[in-house]
Amino acid sequence: MDKLLIRGGRALQGEVLISGAKNAALPELCAALLTQDAVTLTNVPRLQDVSTMLKLIRNMGVQAEVEEGHTVRLDASALDKPEAPYELVKTMRASVLALGPLLARFGHAKVSLPGGCAIGSRPVDQHIKGLSAMGAEIVVEHGYMVAKLLPGRTRLKGARIATDMVTVTGTENFLMAAALAEGETVLENAAQEPEIVDLAEMLIKMGARIEGHGSSRIRIQGVPSLHGCTHQVVADRIEAGTFLCAVAATGGAVTLKHARADHLDAVIDKLRDAGASVTALDDGIAVQSQGQLKAQSFRTTEYPGFPTDMQAQFMALNCIAQGVSKVTETIFENRFMHVNELVRLGAHIQIDGKVSVIEGGQQLSGASVMATDLRASASLVIAGLVAQGETLVDRIYHLDRGYDQMESKLRGIGADIERVK
């Protein structure tokens, strides 16, 4: 099993290229299931979750060719098996995104309940509630969601869907399903993430009629069929935020090419308050830091608030920053599993329910630590970059699920980091 060996204490300097967003690429691969025409996606990140999704849709009968330059060409014209089996999706929660497109195009689907990181429950009840309102009959049996149209229906029917909570994958599933539904669908309490906006823009290129994406109320006028398109996956704001925290913690000056500052307002505001200099560029973000930071309290919430996917990385920064900070996690109930590993490196952190209290200003020292989920692994890498001595991060397969060649990118800007067996 691969591990990362990090020798800390080096400032980061130079330029790093931010990859396409995992959380946009996965639903956009599923969007290709909606049409018989060819679809081309560019700027697709090379990640384990993307490889898993490609295996999944190939198993359905989709032709998927990966070319150099992060381009994927998809042809779902011969799709003959609208099913997502457990053995192919047990490591990835995004499998549920196949349900809406398959049901919309074929009228039936069988999709395994999702897997992924053990950071909290991810109920599928909102997906079932929304698709049922559109005329689907869905039962959960033997670990699968088995869906079909109600008797007498040939297409899904537009509906008003008001979810009980903001759900990103739910909004994406409803967007894709509604694109081929009969009549108008209105999504209330819709998620507003940039990845949802990017998916909607792709669907519009395919002939969908969508308004209001990026707001909490989205309208979709269904069309009988969609056509192919070429679409560039939006830059990954969480990868960009991770590198921003790494540079702020270690000191130095780095330009993040292709990063979007307008997608990271909440994180950038906190970094500036901490003492880092962050500047939006025409095609990227510049960050500078002396490594002397002030700890910042924050609360995770839905976009455009502070993202839960950046909580662990910013907590690593708070461990070395001066002062006491409180981090409140409101999205996932088990998302403090990185705390014990940060403590092994010398951090002073106390957990009380949904709140972690971090006593900053600590000099971290290298140790062997274990990644427990995707973003936890990124926080341990950041901590290792500032710790004295050697840090060995185990179970980095979590990291490979969501970061495209992270250690190579960090080495390119001066980090002493290598992958070891």
C-alpha positions as CSV (number, residue, x, y, z in Angstrom):
1,M,0.0,0.0,0.0
2,D,1.4,3.4,-1.0
3,K,2.3,6.0,1.6
4,L,3.5,9.6,1.5
5,L,6.9,10.5,3.1
6,I,7.1,14.2,3.9
7,R,10.1,16.1,5.3
8,G,8.7,19.3,6.6
9,G,9.9,22.9,7.0
10,R,10.2,24.1,3.4
11,A,8.5,27.2,2.0
12,L,6.6,26.7,-1.2
13,Q,7.5,28.8,-4.3
14,G,6.4,28.8,-7.9
15,E,3.3,27.9,-10.0
16,V,0.9,24.9,-9.7
17,L,-1.8,23.9,-12.2
18,I,-5.2,23.3,-10.6
19,S,-7.0,20.3,-12.2
20,G,-10.7,19.9,-13.2
21,A,-13.1,19.4,-10.3
22,K,-13.9,15.9,-9.2
23,N,-17.4,17.0,-8.0
24,A,-18.2,18.4,-11.5
25,A,-16.6,15.6,-13.6
26,L,-18.5,12.8,-11.9
27,P,-22.0,14.1,-12.6
28,E,-20.9,15.3,-16.1
29,L,-19.8,11.7,-16.9
30,C,-23.3,10.6,-15.9
31,A,-24.9,13.4,-18.0
32,A,-23.5,11.7,-21.0
33,L,-25.9,8.8,-20.3
34,L,-28.8,11.1,-21.3
35,T,-28.1,11.1,-25.0
36,Q,-27.3,8.7,-27.9
37,D,-24.9,11.3,-29.3
38,A,-21.1,11.5,-28.6
39,V,-20.0,13.7,-25.6
40,T,-16.5,15.0,-25.1
41,L,-15.3,16.2,-21.7
42,T,-12.0,18.1,-21.4
43,N,-10.0,19.0,-18.2
44,V,-11.1,15.7,-16.6
45,P,-8.9,15.0,-13.5
46,R,-7.0,11.8,-13.3
47,L,-8.5,10.4,-10.1
48,Q,-9.5,7.1,-8.6
49,D,-13.2,8.2,-8.4
50,V,-13.2,9.2,-12.1
51,S,-11.6,5.8,-13.0
52,T,-14.4,4.1,-10.9
53,M,-17.1,6.0,-12.7
54,L,-15.6,5.2,-16.1
55,K,-15.6,1.5,-15.2
56,L,-19.2,1.8,-14.1
57,I,-20.5,3.4,-17.3
58,R,-18.4,1.0,-19.5
59,N,-20.1,-1.8,-17.6
60,M,-23.4,-0.4,-18.8
61,G,-22.3,-0.5,-22.4
62,V,-21.0,3.0,-22.8
63,Q,-17.9,3.5,-25.0
64,A,-15.5,5.7,-23.0
65,E,-12.0,6.6,-24.4
66,V,-9.5,8.5,-22.3
67,E,-7.1,10.6,-24.3
68,E,-4.0,12.5,-23.3
69,G,-4.6,16.1,-22.1
70,H,-7.4,15.0,-19.7
71,T,-10.0,14.5,-22.5
72,V,-12.7,11.8,-22.3
73,R,-14.8,10.9,-25.3
74,L,-18.1,9.1,-24.4
75,D,-20.7,7.3,-26.6
76,A,-23.8,6.0,-24.8
77,S,-25.7,5.0,-27.9
78,A,-25.2,1.3,-27.2
79,L,-26.0,1.5,-23.5
80,D,-28.0,-1.7,-22.8
81,K,-27.5,-2.3,-19.0
82,P,-29.0,0.5,-16.9
83,E,-27.5,-0.8,-13.7
84,A,-24.8,0.2,-11.2
85,P,-23.7,-2.9,-9.3
86,Y,-22.3,-2.7,-5.8
87,E,-18.9,-4.2,-6.6
88,L,-18.2,-1.3,-8.9
89,V,-19.4,1.6,-6.7
90,K,-18.7,0.5,-3.1
91,T,-15.9,3.0,-2.8
92,M,-17.7,6.0,-4.3
93,R,-20.9,7.8,-3.2
94,A,-21.3,9.5,-6.6
95,S,-22.8,6.2,-8.0
96,V,-26.3,7.6,-7.1
97,L,-25.9,10.2,-9.9
98,A,-26.6,7.4,-12.4
99,L,-30.1,7.0,-11.2
100,G,-31.7,10.2,-12.6
101,P,-30.2,9.9,-16.1
102,L,-30.9,6.2,-16.5
103,L,-34.5,6.6,-15.3
104,A,-35.1,9.6,-17.6
105,R,-33.7,8.0,-20.7
106,F,-34.7,4.3,-20.3
107,G,-37.6,4.4,-17.8
108,H,-36.0,2.0,-15.4
109,A,-32.7,1.6,-13.5
110,K,-31.1,-0.4,-10.7
111,V,-28.4,1.4,-8.7
112,S,-26.5,0.3,-5.7
113,L,-26.7,2.3,-2.5
114,P,-23.6,4.5,-2.4
115,G,-20.3,4.0,-0.6
116,G,-17.4,6.5,-0.2
117,C,-15.7,8.0,2.8
118,A,-16.9,7.1,6.3
119,I,-17.6,10.7,7.3
120,G,-21.3,10.4,8.0
121,S,-24.6,9.2,6.7
122,R,-25.6,10.1,3.2
123,P,-29.3,9.3,3.0
124,V,-30.8,8.7,-0.4
125,D,-34.3,9.5,0.7
126,Q,-34.2,12.9,-0.9
127,H,-33.3,11.4,-4.3
128,I,-36.2,8.9,-3.9
129,K,-38.6,11.7,-2.8
130,G,-37.8,13.9,-5.8
131,L,-37.8,11.3,-8.5
132,S,-41.0,9.8,-7.1
133,A,-42.7,13.2,-7.4
134,M,-41.7,13.1,-11.1
135,G,-43.5,9.8,-11.6
136,A,-41.1,7.1,-10.6
137,E,-41.7,4.1,-8.5
138,I,-38.6,3.3,-6.4
139,V,-38.0,0.5,-3.9
140,V,-34.9,-0.2,-1.9
141,E,-34.2,-3.9,-1.7
142,H,-31.0,-6.0,-1.2
143,G,-28.9,-2.9,-1.1
144,Y,-30.2,-1.5,-4.4
145,M,-32.5,1.3,-5.5
146,V,-34.8,-0.3,-8.1
147,A,-36.6,2.3,-10.1
148,K,-39.2,2.3,-12.9
149,L,-41.9,4.6,-14.3
150,L,-45.4,4.4,-12.9
151,P,-47.8,2.3,-15.0
152,G,-48.9,4.1,-18.1
153,R,-46.0,6.5,-18.1
154,T,-43.5,6.7,-21.0
155,R,-41.5,9.7,-19.5
156,L,-40.9,11.3,-16.2
157,K,-43.2,14.2,-15.6
158,G,-42.2,17.7,-14.4
159,A,-42.9,18.5,-10.7
160,R,-42.1,20.9,-7.9
161,I,-39.4,19.4,-5.7
162,A,-38.7,21.0,-2.3
163,T,-36.0,18.9,-0.5
164,D,-35.9,18.8,3.3
165,M,-32.2,19.8,3.2
166,V,-29.8,21.2,0.7
167,T,-28.4,18.2,-1.2
168,V,-25.8,18.6,-3.9
169,T,-26.1,15.1,-5.5
170,G,-29.9,15.4,-5.2
171,T,-30.0,18.7,-7.1
172,E,-27.7,17.2,-9.8
173,N,-29.9,14.1,-10.1
174,F,-33.0,16.1,-10.4
175,L,-31.4,18.5,-13.0
176,M,-30.4,15.6,-15.2
177,A,-33.8,13.7,-14.8
178,A,-35.8,16.9,-15.4
179,A,-33.9,17.7,-18.6
180,L,-35.8,14.9,-20.3
181,A,-39.0,15.0,-18.3
182,E,-42.4,16.1,-19.7
183,G,-43.2,19.7,-18.7
184,E,-41.7,22.0,-16.1
185,T,-39.7,21.0,-13.0
186,V,-39.0,23.6,-10.3
187,L,-36.3,22.8,-7.7
188,E,-36.7,24.6,-4.4
189,N,-33.9,24.7,-1.8
190,A,-31.5,23.7,-4.6
191,A,-27.8,23.5,-3.9
192,Q,-25.8,26.5,-5.4
193,E,-22.3,25.0,-5.7
194,P,-20.2,26.0,-8.8
195,E,-20.1,22.3,-9.8
196,I,-23.9,22.4,-10.1
197,V,-23.7,25.6,-12.3
198,D,-21.1,23.8,-14.4
199,L,-23.3,20.7,-14.9
200,A,-26.3,22.9,-15.8
201,E,-24.1,24.7,-18.4
202,M,-23.2,21.4,-19.9
203,L,-26.8,20.3,-20.0
204,I,-27.7,23.6,-21.7
205,K,-25.1,22.8,-24.4
206,M,-26.8,19.5,-24.9
207,G,-30.2,21.2,-25.5
208,A,-31.6,21.4,-22.0
209,R,-33.7,24.4,-21.0
210,I,-32.6,25.5,-17.5
211,E,-32.9,28.8,-15.6
212,G,-31.8,29.9,-12.2
213,H,-28.8,27.5,-11.7
214,G,-26.5,29.0,-9.0
215,S,-29.6,30.1,-7.0
216,S,-31.8,28.2,-4.6
217,R,-34.6,28.0,-7.2
218,I,-34.0,26.3,-10.5
219,R,-36.5,25.9,-13.4
220,I,-36.2,23.2,-16.0
221,Q,-38.4,22.8,-19.1
222,G,-38.1,19.3,-20.2
223,V,-37.3,18.4,-23.8
224,P,-37.9,15.2,-25.7
225,S,-34.2,14.5,-26.4
226,L,-30.7,15.9,-25.8
227,H,-27.7,16.0,-28.2
228,G,-24.0,15.7,-27.7
229,C,-21.6,18.5,-26.8
230,T,-18.0,19.3,-25.9
231,H,-17.6,20.7,-22.4
232,Q,-14.6,21.7,-20.2
233,V,-14.8,20.7,-16.6
234,V,-14.6,23.7,-14.2
235,A,-11.4,24.0,-12.0
236,D,-11.5,22.3,-8.7
237,R,-12.1,24.8,-5.9
238,I,-11.3,22.3,-3.2
239,E,-7.9,21.4,-4.7
240,A,-7.2,25.2,-5.0
241,G,-8.3,25.8,-1.4
242,T,-6.1,23.0,-0.2
243,F,-3.0,24.5,-1.9
244,L,-3.9,27.9,-0.6
245,C,-3.9,26.5,3.0
246,A,-0.6,24.7,2.3
247,V,1.2,27.8,1.1
248,A,-0.3,29.9,3.9
249,A,0.9,27.4,6.5
250,T,4.4,26.8,5.1
251,G,5.1,30.3,3.9
252,G,6.2,31.3,0.4
253,A,4.6,32.6,-2.8
254,V,2.7,30.4,-5.3
255,T,0.4,31.1,-8.3
256,L,-2.5,28.6,-8.7
257,K,-3.1,28.6,-12.4
258,H,-6.8,28.2,-13.6
259,A,-8.1,28.5,-10.0
260,R,-11.3,30.6,-9.5
261,A,-11.2,33.1,-6.6
262,D,-14.9,33.8,-7.1
263,H,-15.6,30.1,-6.1
264,L,-13.6,30.4,-2.8
265,D,-14.8,33.6,-1.2
266,A,-15.4,32.2,2.3
267,V,-12.0,30.4,2.4
268,I,-10.1,33.4,1.0
269,D,-11.7,35.7,3.5
270,K,-10.5,33.5,6.4
271,L,-7.0,33.2,4.9
272,R,-6.7,37.0,4.6
273,D,-7.9,37.4,8.2
274,A,-5.3,34.9,9.2
275,G,-2.6,37.0,7.6
276,A,-2.0,35.5,4.2
277,S,-2.1,37.7,1.0
278,V,-4.5,36.3,-1.6
279,T,-5.0,38.0,-5.0
280,A,-7.4,37.1,-7.7
281,L,-5.8,37.0,-11.2
282,D,-7.3,36.8,-14.7
283,D,-6.6,33.0,-14.8
284,G,-5.7,32.0,-11.3
285,I,-5.0,33.0,-7.7
286,A,-1.7,34.3,-6.2
287,V,-1.0,33.5,-2.5
288,Q,1.8,34.8,-0.3
289,S,2.5,34.1,3.3
290,Q,5.3,34.6,5.9
291,G,4.0,31.6,7.8
292,Q,3.1,33.8,10.8
293,L,-0.7,33.4,11.0
294,K,-3.6,34.2,13.4
295,A,-6.0,31.4,14.1
296,Q,-9.5,31.7,12.7
297,S,-12.8,30.3,13.9
298,F,-15.4,29.2,11.3
299,R,-18.5,27.2,10.8
300,T,-19.1,24.9,7.8
301,T,-22.3,25.4,5.8
302,E,-23.7,25.0,2.4
303,Y,-22.3,27.1,-0.5
304,P,-21.5,30.0,-0.6
305,G,-20.6,29.5,3.1
306,F,-17.4,27.8,4.3
307,P,-17.2,24.4,2.6
308,T,-17.1,21.2,4.7
309,D,-14.6,19.9,2.2
310,M,-12.1,22.6,3.4
311,Q,-12.6,22.1,7.2
312,A,-9.8,19.6,7.8
313,Q,-7.3,21.6,5.7
314,F,-8.0,24.8,7.5
315,M,-7.9,23.1,10.9
316,A,-4.3,22.0,10.1
317,L,-3.4,25.6,9.5
318,N,-5.1,26.6,12.8
319,C,-2.9,24.2,14.7
320,I,0.2,26.3,14.0
321,A,-1.5,29.7,13.9
322,Q,-1.4,31.9,17.0
323,G,-4.4,31.9,19.2
324,V,-7.4,29.7,20.1
325,S,-10.0,28.9,17.4
326,K,-13.3,27.0,17.2
327,V,-14.3,24.9,14.2
328,T,-18.0,23.9,14.0
329,E,-18.9,21.2,11.6
330,T,-22.6,21.3,10.6
331,I,-22.7,19.1,7.4
332,F,-21.3,15.6,8.3
333,E,-21.4,14.2,11.8
334,N,-18.2,12.2,11.6
335,R,-15.9,14.7,10.0
336,F,-13.4,15.1,12.9
337,M,-11.6,11.8,12.4
338,H,-8.4,13.7,11.4
339,V,-8.2,15.3,14.8
340,N,-6.6,12.3,16.5
341,E,-4.0,12.1,13.8
342,L,-3.2,15.8,14.0
343,V,-2.8,15.3,17.8
344,R,-0.2,12.6,17.0
345,L,1.8,15.3,15.2
346,G,1.7,17.6,18.3
347,A,-1.6,19.6,17.8
348,H,-3.7,20.6,20.8
349,I,-7.4,19.9,19.9
350,Q,-10.4,19.2,22.0
351,I,-13.7,17.9,20.5
352,D,-17.1,18.7,22.0
353,G,-19.8,17.3,19.8
354,K,-19.9,19.3,16.6
355,V,-17.2,21.8,17.8
356,S,-13.4,21.4,17.9
357,V,-11.4,23.8,19.9
358,I,-7.8,24.3,18.7
359,E,-5.1,25.8,20.8
360,G,-2.8,27.1,18.1
361,G,0.9,28.1,18.1
362,Q,2.2,24.6,18.4
363,Q,5.4,23.3,16.7
364,L,4.3,20.1,15.0
365,S,6.8,17.2,14.9
366,G,6.8,14.4,12.3
367,A,5.2,11.0,13.1
368,S,3.4,8.2,11.3
369,V,-0.3,9.0,10.8
370,M,-3.2,7.4,9.0
371,A,-5.7,9.1,6.6
372,T,-9.3,8.3,7.4
373,D,-11.0,10.0,4.5
374,L,-10.3,12.2,1.4
375,R,-10.0,15.6,3.0
376,A,-8.5,14.3,6.2
377,S,-5.6,13.0,4.2
378,A,-5.1,16.5,2.7
379,S,-5.0,18.0,6.2
380,L,-2.3,15.5,7.3
381,V,-0.2,16.4,4.2
382,I,-0.4,20.1,5.1
383,A,0.5,19.4,8.7
384,G,3.4,17.2,7.5
385,L,4.7,20.1,5.3
386,V,5.2,22.3,8.4
387,A,6.2,19.6,11.0
388,Q,9.8,19.1,12.0
389,G,11.3,15.9,10.8
390,E,9.6,13.2,8.8
391,T,5.9,12.5,8.5
392,L,4.6,9.3,7.0
393,V,1.0,9.4,5.8
394,D,-0.6,5.9,5.4
395,R,-3.8,5.0,3.5
396,I,-3.3,7.7,0.8
397,Y,-5.7,5.8,-1.5
398,H,-8.1,8.3,0.0
399,L,-6.0,11.2,-1.3
400,D,-5.9,9.6,-4.8
401,R,-9.7,9.6,-4.9
402,G,-9.8,13.4,-5.0
403,Y,-6.4,14.9,-5.8
404,D,-4.7,14.6,-9.2
405,Q,-1.0,13.8,-8.6
406,M,-0.8,15.9,-5.4
407,E,2.7,14.9,-4.4
408,S,4.1,15.7,-7.9
409,K,2.5,19.1,-7.8
410,L,3.8,19.8,-4.3
411,R,7.3,18.7,-5.3
412,G,7.1,21.1,-8.2
413,I,6.7,24.0,-5.8
414,G,9.5,23.0,-3.4
415,A,8.0,20.4,-1.0
416,D,10.2,17.5,0.1
417,I,7.6,14.8,-0.5
418,E,7.6,11.3,-2.1
419,R,5.4,8.3,-2.6
420,V,6.8,5.2,-1.0
421,K,5.6,1.6,-0.9
